[in-house]
Amino acid sequence: MDKLFVSVLTFWNGIVNGEKEKGATATEYAVLVAFIALVVIGGVTVFGNQLSGWFNTLAGRVTNTAG
Protein backbone atom coordinates (compact mmCIF):
# COMPACT_ATOMS: atom_id res chain seq x y z
CA MET A 1 0.00 0.00 0.00
CA ASP A 2 2.91 2.33 0.72
CA LYS A 3 4.28 1.81 -2.79
CA LEU A 4 0.93 2.81 -4.26
CA PHE A 5 0.83 5.95 -2.13
CA VAL A 6 4.39 6.90 -3.10
CA SER A 7 3.57 6.29 -6.77
CA VAL A 8 0.48 8.51 -6.60
CA LEU A 9 2.41 11.27 -4.82
CA THR A 10 5.22 11.10 -7.36
CA PHE A 11 2.73 11.27 -10.22
CA TRP A 12 0.93 14.23 -8.62
CA ASN A 13 4.21 16.04 -7.93
CA GLY A 14 5.16 15.70 -11.60
CA ILE A 15 1.85 17.25 -12.64
CA VAL A 16 2.04 20.13 -10.14
CA ASN A 17 5.66 21.03 -10.90
CA GLY A 18 5.08 20.85 -14.64
CA GLU A 19 7.75 18.33 -15.52
CA LYS A 20 8.26 17.94 -19.26
CA GLU A 21 7.04 14.42 -19.89
CA LYS A 22 5.74 13.31 -23.24
CA GLY A 23 2.95 11.33 -21.64
CA ALA A 24 1.93 9.28 -18.68
CA THR A 25 2.69 5.61 -18.68
CA ALA A 26 0.01 2.94 -18.61
CA THR A 27 0.91 2.23 -14.98
CA GLU A 28 0.21 5.81 -13.95
CA TYR A 29 -3.13 5.76 -15.72
CA ALA A 30 -3.99 2.43 -14.12
CA VAL A 31 -3.22 3.82 -10.65
CA LEU A 32 -5.32 6.91 -11.33
CA VAL A 33 -8.27 4.86 -12.61
CA ALA A 34 -8.03 2.49 -9.64
CA PHE A 35 -8.01 5.42 -7.21
CA ILE A 36 -11.08 7.00 -8.84
CA ALA A 37 -12.87 3.63 -8.83
CA LEU A 38 -12.17 3.17 -5.11
CA VAL A 39 -13.52 6.65 -4.35
CA VAL A 40 -16.70 6.01 -6.36
CA ILE A 41 -17.26 2.58 -4.80
CA GLY A 42 -16.66 4.00 -1.33
CA GLY A 43 -19.06 6.87 -1.92
CA VAL A 44 -21.81 4.59 -3.20
CA THR A 45 -21.28 2.23 -0.28
CA VAL A 46 -21.49 5.00 2.31
CA PHE A 47 -24.24 7.10 0.74
CA GLY A 48 -26.14 4.44 -1.27
CA ASN A 49 -29.34 4.37 0.77
CA GLN A 50 -29.47 8.15 1.10
CA LEU A 51 -28.99 8.60 -2.65
CA SER A 52 -31.67 6.04 -3.40
CA GLY A 53 -34.13 7.85 -1.14
CA TRP A 54 -33.26 11.21 -2.67
CA PHE A 55 -33.78 9.92 -6.23
CA ASN A 56 -37.10 8.32 -5.25
CA THR A 57 -38.27 11.61 -3.73
CA LEU A 58 -37.18 13.49 -6.83
CA ALA A 59 -38.95 11.00 -9.11
CA GLY A 60 -42.14 11.40 -7.07
CA ARG A 61 -42.01 15.18 -7.38
CA VAL A 62 -41.42 15.01 -11.15
CA THR A 63 -44.30 12.56 -11.54
CA ASN A 64 -46.64 14.79 -9.52
CA THR A 65 -45.65 17.87 -11.49
CA ALA A 66 -45.98 16.17 -14.88
CA GLY A 67 -49.23 14.40 -14.09
SULGINOR-V797223 format. One record per residue. N is the residue number from 1. PSI is psi in degrees with one decimal (NA if undefined). Layout:
n->N psi->PSI
n->N psi->PSI
This chain:
n->1 psi->-34.9
n->2 psi->-37.4
n->3 psi->-39.5
n->4 psi->-44.0
n->5 psi->-43.8
n->6 psi->-40.5
n->7 psi->-43.4
n->8 psi->-42.4
n->9 psi->-40.5
n->10 psi->-43.3
n->11 psi->-47.0
n->12 psi->-41.3
n->13 psi->-38.8
n->14 psi->-36.6
n->15 psi->-46.2
n->16 psi->-42.7
n->17 psi->-2.8
n->18 psi->41.2
n->19 psi->146.4
n->20 psi->83.5
n->21 psi->147.0
n->22 psi->-18.8
n->23 psi->158.3
n->24 psi->149.5
n->25 psi->165.7
n->26 psi->-33.0
n->27 psi->-42.3
n->28 psi->-41.0
n->29 psi->-39.3
n->30 psi->-41.0
n->31 psi->-42.0
n->32 psi->-44.4
n->33 psi->-40.9
n->34 psi->-41.0
n->35 psi->-44.3
n->36 psi->-41.0
n->37 psi->-41.5
n->38 psi->-39.6
n->39 psi->-43.4
n->40 psi->-46.2
n->41 psi->-42.5
n->42 psi->-42.6
n->43 psi->-43.1
n->44 psi->-38.3
n->45 psi->-43.6
n->46 psi->-43.3
n->47 psi->13.2
n->48 psi->-51.2
n->49 psi->-38.7
n->50 psi->-41.4
n->51 psi->-40.9
n->52 psi->-45.1
n->53 psi->-39.8
n->54 psi->-44.4
n->55 psi->-37.0
n->56 psi->-41.1
n->57 psi->-44.4
n->58 psi->-43.1
n->59 psi->-38.7
n->60 psi->-39.8
n->61 psi->-40.7
n->62 psi->-42.1
n->63 psi->-42.3
n->64 psi->-36.8
n->65 psi->-40.4
n->66 psi->-29.8
n->67 psi->NA
